[in-house]
């Protein structure tokens, strides 16, 4: 339980609100809490600051059956964050898993995404369907997956319409925080022109090999940080990368040699390089042994020299675009097409 006194608001600059309001605010904050010792970074929510888990379970390419079992196994180990999306086609399986684990809803974090390119009506329909498939009354984080539709056609007006519809849905209780994925600075600026709710997160590809990459590869990482947007990495083990890069951050010489000094795997070293920068990760695995390794990132640290060596690594490069300096995201047009 939480005492009212523990939640009293300082009176230095303004008179406190009525006690009933303080108590309501106190319990609202308590009801949105991950475990106190769970590693997190600050994030801007619809109604104020939140905690963003530094690691979670990715589910891309998993069908409902595999996703369900992977989430159940991961949450037994101590995971409290799962990431899914409408285009993954596994929200039903994720929802079934969350129902099985039996945790209070406020003790875990769910991220999902809808595609870009929807008008206001299509946005709301897709958002409502997310909650239906997940069998949840709200999600913690809802992202617009791309700054365009599936054909790569974008536009300022379209991004703004979709964002405003997402804001309205979130304010009505559908999501605690909202954000984007695959967005570059010019896409974010389109949204910022109309936003009344903070852009909480930009989820993009980020891994060892991209430490010296240009803005066109990192989707303007420095800009995102300057705006207070959490920069979250996906594919931090470069799983979707073409061979031989898809194994370089698991069995490659650089990560495995550093891992030996810490009695850790190459994959753990690659993930640690990301989270030690305060960047959340979403490693995907349906193997409980690997899931356990992927969360064992916070009882040890890489040295400054090791971090520098990993940051200087030229490979593996970003995999989504046409070259090592292009994620494929920033070229999506910022004019109506």
Protein Blocks (a to p, Z undefined) as FASTA:
>chain_A
ZZfklmpccfklbccddfklmmmmmmmmmmmcccfklccdddddfkbccdddfbdcdfeh
iafklmmmmmmmmmmnopabdcddfklopmmmmmmmmmmnopafklpccdddddehiafk
lmmmmmmmmmmmnopabdfbdcdfbfcdfkopacfklmmmmmmmmmmmmmnopafbdcde
hiafklmmmmmmmocbdcfbacddddehilmgcfklnoomllmmmnopacddehklommp
ccfklmmmmmgmklmmmmmmnopafklmmmmmmmmnopacdddcfbfklmmmmmmmmlcc
cdfklmmmmmmpmbdcdfkbmbfkbgolmmpccbdZZ
